[in-house]
Amino acid sequence: MTKPLPKIAHVDSELGFSGGEVQVLLLMEGLRARGYEQLLVAPPGSEAAKIGRARGFAMAEVPMRFDADLPAVLRMRAHLRSVDLVHLHTGRAGWLGGLAAWLAKRPAVVTRRMDRKVRRGVRTRLVYHRFAQQVAAISPAVAQCLLAGGVAADRMQIVPDALDEARIQPQRGAGAVRAELGVGASHFLVLAMAKLMHRKGLDLLLRAFAQLRAQDALLVLAGSGPEESALRDLARQLGLHDRVRFLGHREDTGDLLAACDLFVLPSRAEGLGVAALEALAARRAVLVTRVGGLAEVVRDGECGIVVPPEDVPALAAALQRLHGDEALRQRLAAAGPARVDQGFRAQHMCDSYERIYREVLLRTSV
């Protein structure tokens, strides 16, 4: 008789919905197609809870208000007793959900997506060595941060985030999107899709774009975030008010990618850079910075151009080069899907987590 698949709980503490939450739901969809029963634990009113419920997943809505939220831990413990394994997807989820899993005597896996410093200390030791039996880093750069923070190498595996194919399917023609943006067929349309925050480096992109010697070029920023007002002010100061469009949050990723000539992600830090994966899969030329997992995804000169971070002149020079060389853009764009095939499809991510789940359950059942 075939052994039944384990029931998995996914814990995500974020109220908003960004790249990490896209990955959680993408993984859950993939595992559901393989027959897994799953539970999503998320704060009430969070975007993940709303979307998870709409997609028909079992839900446990638990407020995770602060790091010492003991009532949240106790509520999660009660829910986690009904599952076989717990997957922790965010920093606070790793701490609160990890403690709840430990109290419920359930094995746990934790995914780390940020390429910032991991502090050595009691919390790190508890989350990565006591609460979780296995750690997944989404890129070698993230794994290096974990190693520097004292996480043992033998507890880690690299599991890259994956492309959500549905997000890049265009619903309208490129011409209709460009018309909406007021962009003619002869314009050179540069697109950046990112949360408007410091680490995404969009201020650097504005400064570089101001140096671009091309009257036909238009920059479109799709996203919202805490830096929006400052970025609008900077665009005005640079005299770009008629050459930059701030679109706010958009769901039509596929349409915007289909309409652009170049995709840019000038980040100061990036765990992996799923937005760049989306652009590669959509056959768009890509310009990124050499940070975190981003430089591992985009191979310089093969499927995109990679420049140093915080280097406005280098970014401006790359923009100028790509603007003037359509053949280069076409060559880079054509190589994008093949790069995504090299480990960044949803099936690859699901395969990896299935293997990790089996290994953890086997070890903890002995």
C-alpha positions in Angstrom: 0.0 0.0 0.0 1.3 3.5 -0.9 2.2 5.6 2.1 -0.1 8.7 2.3 1.6 12.0 1.6 2.3 14.2 4.6 0.2 17.1 5.5 2.2 20.4 5.2 1.5 23.7 7.0 3.0 26.8 5.5 3.5 29.8 7.9 3.8 33.4 6.4 3.7 36.4 8.7 3.5 39.2 6.2 0.5 41.4 5.8 1.3 42.5 2.3 1.9 40.4 -0.8 5.3 40.6 -2.5 7.8 38.2 -4.0 8.0 35.9 -1.0 4.2 35.4 -0.9 4.1 34.7 -4.7 6.5 31.9 -4.0 4.5 30.5 -1.1 1.4 30.3 -3.2 3.2 29.0 -6.2 4.7 26.2 -4.1 1.3 25.4 -2.6 -0.3 25.2 -6.0 2.4 22.8 -7.2 2.2 20.6 -4.2 -1.6 20.5 -4.4 -1.3 19.2 -8.0 0.8 16.4 -6.6 -1.8 15.4 -4.0 -0.6 17.1 -0.9 -3.0 18.3 1.8 -1.9 21.7 3.1 -2.7 24.4 5.6 -1.7 28.1 5.2 -1.1 30.0 8.5 -1.2 33.7 7.9 -2.4 36.9 9.7 -6.1 37.8 9.4 -6.7 40.4 6.7 -3.3 39.7 5.1 -3.1 39.4 1.3 -1.8 35.9 1.6 -4.8 34.9 3.7 -7.2 36.5 1.2 -5.6 34.9 -1.8 -5.1 31.5 -0.1 -8.7 31.4 0.8 -9.8 32.4 -2.7 -7.7 29.6 -4.2 -9.4 27.1 -1.9 -6.6 26.3 0.5 -7.3 25.4 4.2 -6.6 28.5 6.3 -5.6 29.3 9.9 -5.6 33.0 10.4 -3.4 33.9 13.4 -2.2 37.4 14.2 1.6 37.6 14.4 1.9 41.2 15.7 5.4 41.3 17.2 8.3 39.0 18.0 7.2 38.3 21.6 3.6 37.4 20.6 3.1 34.4 22.9 -0.6 34.1 22.2 0.2 33.7 18.5 2.6 30.9 19.3 0.0 29.1 21.4 -2.7 29.5 18.7 -0.4 28.2 16.0 0.7 25.3 18.2 -2.9 24.1 18.3 -3.2 24.3 14.5 0.2 22.7 13.8 -0.7 19.6 15.8 -2.9 18.5 12.9 0.0 18.5 10.3 3.0 16.3 9.7 5.6 19.0 8.8 5.8 22.8 9.1 7.3 25.1 6.4 8.4 28.5 7.7 8.6 31.2 5.0 9.5 34.6 6.7 11.6 35.9 9.5 8.9 36.3 12.0 7.3 33.1 10.9 10.6 31.3 11.5 10.7 32.7 15.1 7.0 32.4 16.2 6.0 29.6 13.9 9.2 27.8 14.6 8.6 27.9 18.4 5.0 26.8 17.8 6.2 23.8 15.7 8.7 22.8 18.4 6.1 23.0 21.1 3.7 21.0 18.9 6.6 18.4 18.4 6.4 18.8 14.6 9.5 18.9 12.3 10.1 22.2 10.4 11.8 23.5 7.3 12.7 27.2 7.1 13.3 29.2 3.9 15.6 32.2 3.9 15.0 34.7 1.0 16.9 37.8 2.1 20.6 38.3 1.3 21.3 40.5 4.4 23.4 39.8 7.4 22.2 37.0 9.7 23.1 38.0 13.3 24.8 35.4 15.5 23.0 34.8 18.7 20.4 32.8 20.6 17.6 33.5 18.2 19.6 32.4 15.2 20.7 29.2 16.9 17.1 28.4 18.0 15.5 29.1 14.6 18.1 27.4 12.4 19.4 24.6 14.8 16.6 23.8 17.2 13.2 24.7 15.6 14.0 23.8 12.0 15.6 20.6 10.9 16.5 21.9 7.4 17.2 25.3 6.0 16.6 26.3 2.3 18.5 29.3 0.9 17.1 30.7 -2.4 20.6 31.4 -3.8 24.3 30.9 -3.0 24.5 34.5 -1.9 21.8 33.9 0.7 23.5 30.7 1.8 26.7 32.7 2.4 24.9 35.1 4.7 23.6 32.1 6.7 27.0 30.6 6.9 28.5 33.9 8.1 25.7 34.0 10.8 26.8 30.7 12.2 24.3 28.4 10.5 25.9 25.0 9.8 26.5 24.1 6.2 25.2 20.6 6.6 21.7 22.0 7.6 21.4 24.0 4.3 20.3 23.3 0.8 19.9 25.8 -2.0 16.4 25.9 -3.5 16.0 28.8 -5.9 12.7 30.7 -6.1 10.8 29.9 -9.3 8.9 31.6 -12.1 5.1 31.8 -11.9 4.2 31.2 -15.5 0.7 32.6 -15.1 2.1 36.0 -14.1 3.8 36.6 -17.4 1.0 35.7 -19.8 0.0 38.9 -21.6 -3.8 39.6 -21.8 -3.6 42.5 -24.2 -1.4 43.3 -27.2 1.8 45.3 -26.7 0.3 48.1 -28.9 -2.7 48.6 -26.6 -0.5 48.8 -23.5 1.9 51.3 -25.1 -1.1 53.4 -26.2 -2.4 53.4 -22.6 1.1 54.7 -21.5 1.2 57.3 -24.3 4.2 55.5 -25.9 4.5 55.3 -29.7 5.8 52.3 -31.6 9.1 54.1 -32.2 9.8 54.9 -28.5 12.4 53.0 -26.5 10.4 51.8 -23.4 12.4 51.0 -20.3 10.5 49.1 -17.6 11.3 48.6 -13.9 8.9 46.5 -11.7 9.7 46.6 -8.1 8.6 47.8 -4.7 9.5 51.5 -4.4 12.1 51.1 -1.6 15.7 52.0 -1.1 17.2 48.5 -1.6 15.7 48.3 -5.1 18.0 51.1 -6.3 15.4 53.0 -8.4 16.9 56.4 -7.4 20.1 55.1 -9.2 18.0 54.2 -12.2 16.5 57.7 -12.4 19.9 59.3 -12.2 21.3 57.0 -14.9 18.2 57.5 -17.1 18.8 61.3 -16.9 22.1 60.8 -18.5 20.7 58.7 -21.4 21.2 60.6 -24.7 17.9 59.5 -26.3 14.9 61.7 -26.8 12.8 58.6 -27.7 13.4 56.9 -24.4 10.6 56.6 -21.7 11.0 55.1 -18.3 8.1 53.3 -16.6 8.2 52.4 -12.9 5.5 49.8 -11.9 5.2 49.4 -8.1 4.3 51.2 -4.9 6.2 51.6 -1.7 7.6 54.0 0.9 10.0 55.8 -1.5 7.4 56.8 -4.0 7.2 60.5 -2.9 11.0 60.8 -2.8 11.4 59.2 -6.2 8.8 61.5 -7.8 10.7 64.5 -6.3 14.0 63.2 -7.7 12.5 62.7 -11.1 11.3 66.4 -11.1 14.7 67.6 -9.9 16.4 65.7 -12.7 14.0 67.2 -15.3 12.4 63.8 -16.1 8.8 64.7 -15.3 7.8 64.1 -19.0 10.0 61.1 -19.5 9.0 58.9 -16.5 5.7 57.3 -15.7 4.8 56.1 -12.2 2.2 53.5 -12.6 1.7 52.4 -9.0 1.0 48.7 -8.1 0.1 46.7 -11.2 -1.1 43.1 -11.7 -0.6 43.1 -15.5 3.0 41.9 -15.4 2.7 40.0 -18.7 1.3 43.0 -20.5 4.0 45.4 -19.2 6.8 43.0 -20.1 5.3 42.5 -23.6 5.2 46.2 -24.2 8.8 47.1 -23.0 12.1 47.1 -24.9 14.3 46.7 -21.9 13.7 45.5 -18.3 15.9 47.0 -15.5 16.4 45.9 -11.9 19.2 48.1 -10.4 19.0 46.6 -6.8 21.4 47.4 -4.0 20.5 44.0 -2.4 18.5 41.0 -3.8 18.0 37.5 -2.5 17.3 36.2 -6.0 15.3 38.6 -8.2 12.2 36.9 -9.4 11.2 40.0 -11.4 14.3 39.4 -13.5 13.3 35.7 -14.0 9.9 36.9 -15.3 11.6 39.3 -17.8 13.9 36.5 -19.0 11.0 34.1 -19.5 9.1 36.8 -21.4 12.0 37.2 -23.8 13.0 40.7 -22.8 16.6 42.1 -22.6 17.5 42.5 -19.0 19.9 45.0 -17.2 20.7 44.2 -13.6 23.2 44.9 -10.9 25.8 42.4 -9.5 24.2 41.8 -6.1 23.1 38.7 -4.2 21.4 36.1 -6.3 20.5 38.5 -9.1 24.0 38.2 -10.6 23.7 34.4 -10.4 20.4 34.4 -12.3 21.4 36.8 -15.1 24.6 35.8 -16.8 26.4 38.8 -18.1 26.5 39.0 -21.9 24.5 35.8 -22.3 20.9 36.6 -21.3 21.4 40.2 -19.9 23.9 42.9 -18.9 25.2 43.0 -15.4 26.8 46.2 -13.9 28.2 47.0 -10.5 25.8 48.2 -7.8 25.6 51.8 -6.8 27.4 52.8 -10.0 25.3 55.3 -11.9 27.8 55.9 -14.7 28.0 52.2 -15.4 24.2 51.9 -15.4 23.9 54.9 -17.7 26.5 53.5 -20.1 24.7 50.1 -20.2 21.4 51.9 -20.9 23.0 53.8 -23.7 24.6 50.7 -25.2 21.3 48.7 -25.1 19.3 51.6 -26.5 21.6 51.8 -29.5 22.0 48.1 -30.2 18.8 46.4 -31.1 20.6 43.2 -32.3 22.2 42.9 -28.8 18.8 43.3 -27.2 17.3 40.6 -29.4 20.2 38.2 -28.7 19.9 38.6 -25.0 16.1 38.3 -25.0 16.2 35.1 -27.1 18.5 33.4 -24.4 16.1 34.2 -21.5 13.8 31.2 -21.5 16.7 28.7 -21.7 18.2 30.3 -18.6 14.9 30.0 -16.7 14.9 26.3 -17.7 18.1 25.8 -15.7 16.5 25.3 -12.4 14.0 28.2 -12.0 10.7 26.6 -13.1 8.0 25.8 -10.5 8.5 22.1 -11.0 12.1 22.4 -10.0 11.2 24.1 -6.8 8.5 21.6 -5.9 10.9 18.7 -6.6 13.4 20.2 -4.3 11.0 20.8 -1.4 9.4 17.4 -1.8 12.9 15.8 -1.4 13.6 18.0 1.6 10.3 17.1 3.3 11.0 13.4 2.8 14.5 13.7 4.2 13.3 15.6 7.3 10.4 13.3 8.0 12.6 10.2 7.6 15.2 11.6 10.0 12.7 12.7 12.6 10.7 9.5 12.5 13.7 7.3 13.5 
